[in-house]
Amino acid sequence: MIMAMTKKVLDVYKTRLLDKKRTLANAYNKNKTYGRLTEDEGTQDLADKASSAYTKEFLYSLSNTDRAILQQVDEALGRIARGKFGVCSECGDELNKKRLEAVPWAGYCVSCQDKKEKGLL
């Protein structure tokens, strides 16, 4: 049986999600700015160019990860608005409280998340 979360508990999660969203947006903007700065550098040394290329690639991959998490945060905020927060999007089971504490944007229980990562969902 799924227990409904109180408004107070939901508000705590909503605040955490909004904070994470703000942090990700700030990190994304910082990475975007840094990426532009490294494009403007007039590096002449081959090692400097390689280092700069590696740094840019790292920043772009980081921002891809950040964008994915940002999307998951937005989806979690939507679940709060629809009254579906804390419930697995696949099987409908209640999410483990420890899982929500660690990853408040989680949309799947551990079992369904594992299946999703293996391409079984």
N, C-alpha and C positions, 0 to 999 in steps of 0.2 A: 504494500500500500504506500502510495506516495504522499508524503506530508508536505503541505503547502508552507512555503517560507513566509515569515512575517514581513510586513512592509519595512520594518527596521532592518532586518537582515538583508532584504533586497536592496535597500538604500545603501548599505555598506558595500555590497558587491558593485552596485552601479557607480558609486564614487571611485572604487578601485579601478573599474573599467575605464571610466572617464579620465582618470589620472594616467593610466597606461596609454590611452589614446593620445593624450597631450604629449607624453614623453616620446612616443613613437613619431608623432608629427614633428616634434622639435629635432629629433635625431635624423629624420629623413631630410629635413630642410638643411641641417648642418652638413650632412653628407653630400647633398646636391651642391651646396656652396663650395665645399672642399674639392669636389670633383671638377668644378669650373676653374678653381684656382690652380689645380695641377695641370689642367689643359693649357693654361696661360704661361706656365713656367717654360723658360727657354733652356731646357736641359740639353747639354751637348754630349756629355759622357754617356756611353752605352749602358753602363751599370746604373746610372741615374734614371735613364729612360726605362729600363727594366723594372727598377724599384717603383717608379711612378706608375707604370702600367699595372704592376701587381697591386699597388695601393688602390688604384681606381677600380680594378676588378673586384677586390675585396669589398670596397665600399658599395659597389653596385649589387653584389651578392647579398651583402648585409641589408641593403635597402629592399631587395626582393623579399627577404625573410621578414623584415619589418612590415612591408606591405601586406604580406600574407597574415601576419598576426593582427595588423590593423583591421583587416577584413573580418577576422574571427572575433575581434573585440566588438566591431559594429554589429555582427550577427548576434553576439551575446546580449548586447543592449536591446536589440530587436526582440529577443526571447524574453527579456525582462518586461518589455512593453506588452507583449502578447500573453504574459503569464505562463510561459513555457521554460523559464530559466531553471536550471538544476535538473533537467530531465534529458535523457539521451535522445538525440534527434532521430536515431535509428530504431532502437528497441523500446523506447519509452520508459525505461527503468530510471529510477532516481540516481543521480550522480553521487558518488562518494564525497562526503564533506571535505575530506583531506585533499581530494583531487581538485575540488573547487577552490580550496584555499591556495593551492599551489598554482593552479591555472584557471583563474575565474572565467576565462573565455572558452573553456572546454565545452564542446557541443556533443561529445560522445562519451559513453562509459569506457572504461579501459578496454574491455573486450571488443566493443565495436570499433574503437579507435585503432586497435591492433589489426582488425580485419580491414579497415579502411586503408591503413598504411601498406598492407599486403596486396591491395587492389581487389579485395574480395567483396567490397561494398560498392 
